[in-house]
């Protein structure tokens, strides 16, 4: 809804589906699904254990990626898709290097759905989310991970003064950007202590990690920002439920419009 209310309306209110028969080229969302399924299948052997991230595991991961790529995309492979697999291979190798930097005690969960009631002006809204992975680190931190294959900025701003003044979708879109990680904290707040939770995004194609919190932030600073994020979330939900607010098209980012499966409806 933050990126485009009209797309939210077509996809989640009307339930319009993309016509898969029209897809010939390998789409970006398919690569995202490819990575998520690949990592889930290979990491599930480590559930409730300490992951062994070594060269043997990397070789197994690359072989599985190669076989999966052939199995799922061989009938649609074009001239440029050989380079696509090379980029996937490179991303996997860099991802493993990132993994080696984290001192993981145990892999807790993989792609598990959580839900929790969220109160908005006396109305109860059920919040749901699937967390790609939860690790317990040696220092007692619970690492909540979401894998990303796109490069859009999705970490909220830390400017608490500016954030506290936001009242509508346009401002919230600019500064909050995405509620995903704050919602993860909210969903897990009954399971872990607030100070133990470290939500982060791992950008697979770019081989980088972005944490919600800066390392130097105090617990009170984190809680203050978290409360502001939830207040902004409440404002967005109020706007969605307000019958006087239309689901308007947001064409600010032309790239997103070009990739949108509903762009012909907007023309």
Secondary structure, DSSP 8 states (H G I E B T S, - for coil): --S-HHHHIIIIIS-----GGG--S--HHHHHHHHHHHHHHHHGGGBTS----SHHHHHHHHHHHHHHHHHHHGGG--TTHHHHHHHHHHHHHHHHHHHHTS-EEEEEEEEEEEEEEEEETTEEEEEEEEEEEEEEETTS-EEEEEEE-S----S----HHHHTT--SHHHHHHHT---HHHHHHHHHTTTS-GGGEEEEEEETTTTEEEESS-TT--HHHHHHHHHHHHHHHHHHHHHHH-TTS------S-HHHHHH-TTHHHH-
